[in-house]
Each structure stands twice: as structure tokens, then as C-alpha cells.
Amino acid sequence: MPDYLVTLESAWIIKDVKTLDDAIGIAISEAGKRLNPAAKYVEVEAGMLACPFCDGELNSAIVVANTALVGLMLEMRVFRADSEQHATRIARSVIGKALRDVPLEVKGVSEI
């Protein structure tokens, strides 16, 4: 049975924040706290979007009226899964239990 790397995207809301960098830092910190110790092996980083005009990368975060919406990328290695769908279900289950009420979307699954 192969091992897989599952990447999920999450939306995180931060209130009472002034700058984009602060919002990203707080979102990563809060996600890490909620994942620890149950799923401390999940990698958390800020998401990136492709700019439609210059093909560069932009942070997937926005601050409006001292409230931020930050896109986070969560990567988890799933060992000995039957298939890509099985690995995805395992990752969504483990991460979803730790991050209750946080929307998750599968962005990629690759065999390692």
C-alpha cells in the first residue's frame, strides 16, 4: 500500500487585526495550536494565489475593516492508504476533527 501527501486548503477568519502580515501570522499560529497535539504532524503555511495579470504569486489573505480572511495550506502525509480517495478521507477526518467548523477543500494528492 502506497503513501500519499494530501494538501488541503482552509479559510481562517481573524478579527481585530491591522496588517496583512499580522493576520497571516495569527492564522498560522491559531491553526497550529488547534492541531497540536492531536495532529502535530500537519504542515501549516500561508496559501498563495496566482495573479491573473502578471502570473506572479500573491498571498491568499485580505484585511477589510480590521477583519482578515486568510487562506492556509495544510499538508499531511498519509501512510499505507488503499487509494488517493482513501488518503483524502483520512486527512480530512484527522484535520477536520482538530479544526472544527473550518472549511476544508482538497487541493492535491500525490503518491510519495
C-alpha positions as CSV (number, residue, x, y, z in Angstrom):
1,M,0.0,0.0,0.0
2,P,1.5,3.3,-1.0
3,D,2.0,6.5,1.0
4,Y,0.4,9.9,-0.1
5,L,0.9,13.6,0.5
6,V,-2.5,15.3,0.9
7,T,-2.8,19.1,0.6
8,L,-5.9,20.8,1.9
9,E,-6.9,24.5,1.7
10,S,-8.6,26.1,4.7
11,A,-10.2,29.5,5.2
12,W,-9.4,31.2,8.5
13,I,-11.1,34.4,9.9
14,I,-9.1,36.7,12.2
15,K,-10.8,39.7,13.9
16,D,-9.2,42.9,15.3
17,V,-6.1,42.8,13.1
18,K,-4.4,45.7,11.5
19,T,-1.9,44.4,8.9
20,L,-1.8,41.5,6.5
21,D,1.4,40.1,7.9
22,D,-0.1,40.0,11.4
23,A,-3.2,38.3,10.1
24,I,-1.2,35.6,8.4
25,G,1.0,35.0,11.5
26,I,-2.0,34.8,13.8
27,A,-3.9,32.4,11.5
28,I,-0.9,30.0,11.2
29,S,-0.4,30.2,15.0
30,E,-4.0,29.5,15.8
31,A,-4.2,26.6,13.4
32,G,-1.0,25.1,14.8
33,K,-2.4,25.4,18.4
34,R,-5.6,23.6,17.4
35,L,-3.7,20.9,15.5
36,N,-1.3,20.2,18.4
37,P,-1.1,17.6,19.9
38,A,-3.7,15.5,18.1
39,A,-2.3,16.3,14.6
40,K,1.0,18.0,15.2
41,Y,2.5,16.3,12.1
42,V,0.4,18.5,9.8
43,E,2.4,21.2,8.0
44,V,0.7,24.7,8.1
45,E,1.6,27.5,5.7
46,A,0.0,30.6,4.2
47,G,-1.7,29.9,0.8
48,M,-0.7,31.6,-2.4
49,L,-2.8,32.6,-5.4
50,A,-1.7,33.2,-9.0
51,C,-2.1,36.8,-10.1
52,P,-4.3,36.9,-13.2
53,F,-2.3,39.9,-14.7
54,C,1.4,39.1,-14.1
55,D,1.4,35.4,-13.4
56,G,3.1,36.1,-10.1
57,E,2.1,34.8,-6.7
58,L,0.0,36.7,-4.2
59,N,-0.8,36.0,-0.5
60,S,-4.3,34.5,-0.2
61,A,-5.3,36.9,2.5
62,I,-7.3,40.1,2.7
63,V,-7.9,42.6,5.5
64,V,-11.1,44.7,5.5
65,A,-12.4,46.7,8.5
66,N,-9.8,45.1,10.8
67,T,-11.1,41.6,9.9
68,A,-9.0,39.2,7.8
69,L,-9.7,36.2,5.8
70,V,-6.6,34.1,5.4
71,G,-6.2,31.0,3.2
72,L,-4.0,28.3,4.7
73,M,-2.5,25.3,3.1
74,L,-2.4,22.1,5.3
75,E,-0.2,19.2,4.2
76,M,-0.4,15.8,5.8
77,R,1.4,12.5,4.9
78,V,-0.9,9.6,4.9
79,F,0.9,6.2,5.2
80,R,-0.4,2.9,3.7
81,A,-3.6,4.1,2.2
82,D,-5.6,2.0,-0.2
83,S,-6.1,4.8,-2.8
84,E,-6.0,8.5,-3.3
85,Q,-9.6,8.8,-2.2
86,H,-8.8,6.8,1.0
87,A,-5.9,9.0,1.8
88,T,-8.1,12.1,1.2
89,R,-10.8,10.8,3.6
90,I,-8.1,10.0,6.3
91,A,-6.6,13.5,6.0
92,R,-10.0,15.3,6.0
93,S,-11.0,13.2,9.1
94,V,-7.9,13.9,11.1
95,I,-7.6,17.6,10.2
96,G,-11.4,18.1,10.4
97,K,-11.6,16.8,14.0
98,A,-8.9,19.2,15.1
99,L,-10.2,22.2,13.1
100,R,-13.9,22.0,13.8
101,D,-16.1,24.5,11.8
102,V,-13.3,25.4,9.5
103,P,-14.0,24.8,5.8
104,L,-11.5,22.4,4.1
105,E,-11.0,21.8,0.3
106,V,-8.7,19.2,-1.2
107,K,-6.1,20.9,-3.4
108,G,-3.9,17.9,-4.3
109,V,-3.0,14.3,-3.6
110,S,0.3,12.8,-4.7
111,E,1.9,9.5,-4.1
112,I,5.3,9.5,-2.3
